[in-house]
């Protein structure tokens, strides 16, 4: 007898699947560093006070009205003189005269006090040229128009220069000949007396040299005269 045995084997396979979920948590830490820089600026203000003192000096010149009708006897400040019929006259040739002084004020006046013959007689007259006052400390001539090259008496002051006092045409005025140098010089032959003057600034303590050229229009002194003064 045949016996058949049937064996059924059941294999149960169990598959266990393990799922591992790994969660990674990353924490980012942001660190903010705040740097505070404090700059202190110190401003120093210096106030400088400058005091400027301005001194104004006013020089008052007392002017004495000259006497026109007569030649003065002894005027102040004489630096040269030529008396009527004197022996020291520059005759037909120009002669240079010089004087010097140290200033003791801020102003000085150079004067030519002149008397002539008004065209009568032998016609004695004066010719004056190249007047200068040299400020030696500055090596500068302080006169205006000392050579009369403007053709007139610009810079100079005249007194008593009238026809009544001098006779017309015989008081101080510029001429072209005969001059020492340049184109113009001064002619004067006033019947009585006239004045040719110029004031100029000076520096106290400084040294000055005055110079000028004179001549007479005749071969003898005659009845003409002159004072040169510095006041």
C-alpha positions in Angstrom: 0.0 0.0 0.0 1.2 3.1 -1.0 0.8 5.8 1.4 1.4 9.3 0.3 2.0 11.8 2.8 1.8 15.3 1.8 3.6 17.8 4.1 2.9 21.3 3.6 5.4 23.6 5.2 4.5 27.0 5.4 7.4 29.4 5.8 6.3 32.7 7.0 8.9 35.2 6.4 8.5 38.3 8.4 10.5 41.2 7.1 10.9 43.9 9.6 11.9 47.1 8.1 13.3 49.5 10.5 13.3 53.0 9.2 15.5 55.2 11.2 14.9 58.8 10.7 17.7 60.9 12.0 16.7 64.5 12.5 19.6 66.8 12.8 18.8 70.1 14.2 21.5 72.7 13.5 21.3 75.8 15.6 23.1 78.8 14.0 24.0 81.4 16.5 24.7 84.8 15.0 26.7 87.0 17.2 26.6 90.7 16.4 29.4 92.7 17.8 28.6 96.4 17.9 31.7 98.5 18.3 31.0 102.0 19.4 33.8 104.4 18.7 33.6 107.8 20.4 35.7 110.5 18.9 36.1 113.6 21.0 37.1 116.7 19.1 38.4 119.5 21.2 38.2 122.9 19.5 40.3 125.6 21.1 39.4 129.1 20.0 42.0 131.7 20.6 40.8 135.3 20.4 43.6 137.7 19.6 42.9 141.3 20.0 45.1 143.7 18.1 44.9 147.3 19.1 45.9 149.8 16.4 46.6 153.3 17.5 46.6 155.9 14.9 48.2 159.2 15.8 47.3 162.1 13.6 49.7 165.0 13.9 48.5 168.3 12.7 51.1 170.9 11.9 50.0 174.4 11.9 52.1 176.9 10.0 51.7 180.4 11.1 52.0 182.6 8.0 53.1 186.2 8.4 52.0 188.4 5.5 55.3 189.9 4.2 55.8 193.5 3.7 55.9 194.2 0.0 56.9 197.8 -0.3 60.3 197.6 1.4 63.2 195.1 1.5 63.3 193.6 5.0 66.2 194.6 7.2 67.0 191.4 9.0 64.6 188.5 8.4 64.8 185.4 10.6 66.4 182.1 9.4 69.0 183.7 7.0 71.3 181.2 5.3 72.5 183.6 2.6 72.3 187.3 1.9 73.3 189.7 -0.9 73.1 193.3 0.1 72.6 196.2 -2.4 75.9 197.0 -4.1 77.5 194.1 -2.2 80.8 192.5 -3.0 79.7 188.9 -2.9 77.4 188.9 -5.9 77.4 186.3 -8.6 77.7 188.5 -11.6 77.4 187.2 -15.2 78.1 183.6 -14.3 76.0 181.1 -12.4 77.3 180.3 -9.0 76.2 177.4 -6.9 75.4 178.0 -3.2 74.9 175.3 -0.6 73.7 175.2 3.0 72.9 172.3 5.3 70.8 171.7 8.4 69.5 169.1 10.7 65.7 169.1 11.0 64.2 169.9 14.4 60.6 169.9 13.3 58.4 168.2 10.7 58.1 171.2 8.4 60.5 173.8 6.9 60.1 176.7 4.5 62.8 177.8 2.0 62.3 181.5 0.9 64.0 183.7 -1.7 63.3 187.4 -0.8 64.2 189.4 -3.8 64.4 193.0 -4.9 65.5 194.2 -8.3 65.6 197.2 -10.6 62.3 196.8 -12.6 63.9 197.3 -16.0 65.2 200.8 -15.3 68.8 201.9 -15.0 71.4 199.3 -16.0 68.7 196.6 -15.8 70.1 194.6 -12.9 68.1 191.4 -12.3 68.3 187.9 -10.7 68.3 184.5 -12.3 67.6 181.5 -10.2 67.9 177.8 -11.2 68.2 174.2 -10.0 67.0 174.7 -6.4 67.1 171.4 -4.4 66.8 170.2 -0.8 68.4 166.8 -0.5 67.2 164.6 2.3 70.5 162.8 2.7 69.1 160.0 4.8 66.8 159.0 2.0 68.9 160.4 -0.8 65.9 162.2 -2.2 65.1 165.8 -3.3 62.1 166.9 -1.3 61.2 170.0 -3.3 58.6 170.1 -6.0 59.7 171.6 -9.3 63.0 172.9 -8.0 64.4 173.1 -11.6 61.3 174.9 -12.8 61.0 172.5 -15.7 57.2 172.6 -15.7 57.7 176.0 -17.3 55.9 177.7 -14.4 56.1 178.0 -10.7 54.1 174.9 -9.7 54.9 173.9 -6.2 56.0 177.4 -5.2 54.2 180.2 -3.4 54.6 183.8 -4.5 53.9 186.9 -2.4 53.9 190.6 -3.5 54.0 189.5 -7.1 51.9 192.3 -8.4 52.3 195.0 -11.1 51.7 197.7 -8.5 54.5 196.4 -6.3 57.0 195.1 -8.9 56.1 196.7 -12.3 54.4 194.3 -14.7 56.7 191.6 -15.9 59.4 192.1 -13.3 58.2 189.8 -10.5 59.2 186.2 -10.3 58.4 184.2 -13.4 60.0 181.5 -15.6 62.1 182.3 -18.6 63.9 180.1 -21.1 67.2 181.9 -21.2 69.9 182.3 -19.9 69.4 179.3 -17.6 72.0 177.2 -15.9 70.6 173.9 -17.1 67.4 172.6 -18.6 64.7 174.6 -20.4 63.5 177.0 -17.7 64.8 179.1 -14.8 63.4 182.1 -12.8 63.8 185.7 -13.6 63.1 188.4 -10.9 63.7 192.1 -10.9 60.9 193.4 -8.7 61.0 197.1 -8.0 60.3 196.7 -4.3 60.3 193.2 -2.9 58.6 189.9 -3.8 58.9 186.4 -2.3 59.3 183.0 -3.8 58.8 180.2 -1.2 58.3 176.5 -0.8 57.4 174.5 2.3 58.4 170.9 2.6 58.1 168.0 5.1 61.2 167.1 7.2 62.1 164.3 9.6 63.4 165.5 12.9 67.0 164.6 13.4 67.6 163.9 9.7 70.2 165.9 7.6 69.4 168.0 4.6 71.5 169.9 2.0 70.1 173.0 0.3 71.6 174.0 -3.1 70.7 176.5 -5.8 72.3 178.5 -8.6 72.2 182.3 -8.9 73.5 184.9 -11.3 73.1 188.6 -11.8 72.2 190.1 -15.2 74.9 192.7 -15.1 78.6 193.2 -14.5 78.1 194.9 -11.1 75.9 194.3 -8.1 73.9 197.5 -8.4 70.7 198.2 -6.4 69.4 194.7 -6.2 69.5 192.4 -3.1 68.3 189.0 -1.9 67.9 187.0 1.3 67.7 183.3 1.3 66.0 182.0 4.5 65.1 178.7 6.1 62.3 178.9 8.7 
